[in-house]
Structure formats: C-alpha cells, structure tokens
Amino acid sequence: MMDDADASEWKPMSRAALAGWLVAYGLFLWYAARDTEGFLFLDHANLVFHEAGHMFFSWFGHTIMILGGTLGELLVPLAVAIYFGLQRETAGVAFASIWFFENFLYIATYMADARAMELPLVGVGDTVDHDWNFLFSHWGVLMHDRQIGAATRGLGWCGMILTLGWLAWMHIRTSE
C-alpha cells in the first residue's frame, strides 16, 4: 500500500496531461479492439525486439532461443517501465506498461496460430520456424494453442486496462 510519503516521491501529472494520455490510450485500445489481423502498427517495432531476442538468447540453447523472441519483445518494454519507475515518472511507467501488455495481443495471435501456421513469418533462408508450434509441441500442449492464445490475449487486455486505472489512481495520489 502506498502511503502519502511514497506518493509524494512520484512526479505529479497535471489534469490536462492525464486527460491527454487517457484519450490517447483510449483511442489506441479502440484501434486494438477493432483489429482483425492480429498485428497492430506498434508490432512492427516489437518485431525488431522479437528477432533480436532470438539472437540474444541463442547462447542458452535451442528452446530458449526460440522462446527468446517472445522474451525479447517483453523484456524491452519491461526494462523501460523499470527505468521510468526508478525515475518516479508516472506517465513513463504507464506508457511502458501499455506497450508491455500490448505485446500480449500479438503473442496471443502467434500462439493461437501454432497448429495452423498460417501467419507470415520473418526469418532467414528456408528454415523459418513457427516459434509457438515448436514450443507447444515441445511442451505437449499444441492442441491447446487457441485456448492458451485466448488466455494470453485476455491477460494483455486486463493489463492495459489496469494500467489506465493505475495511471488515474497515481494522478489522484500525487496531486493531493
């Protein structure tokens, strides 16, 4: 529980800034909810971190390398959130948290495609693997790809919505 001393350490945000962020995030969530492709404009940037994650985690074996793509796209916004949290920047933490949880939407799409393998994939040469087909097969849960994907998508939506609530709550706590 945050007491008044903890709240005062965070940099306050004006009411206008809060309103601007909430409108921007609301529009983004509306855009994401209307998406039928499973790939939002932000996912183009996330794809870079996904592919870098494969390379970075390749040092730890094949399975971790495959999982490293997803880890890469989650660890970058998480690191940004931690940075802003250490700086006590409410708006920065909220931005990075929305970014972090938005990744779950595309990860869910990718997971749910594990059996069908219909998504266009990025890779080098003819040996492009479907990460989640490999991982779910390896873990013996391939037949549950759509259920796992749906749960992951729900987690992403819950995280983004809770982030908006946290942003508003922090505004109230720091403006007292």
ABEGO torsion letter per residue (X at the ends): XBBAAAAAABBBBBAAAAAAAAAAAAAAAAAAAABAAGBBAAAAAAAAAAAAAAAAAAAAEAAAAAAAAAAAAAAAAAAAAAAAAAAGBAAAAAAAAAAAAAAAAAAAAAAAAAAAGABBBBBBEAABBBAAAAAAAAAGAAAAAAAAAAAAAAAAAAAAAAAAAAAAAAAAAAAX
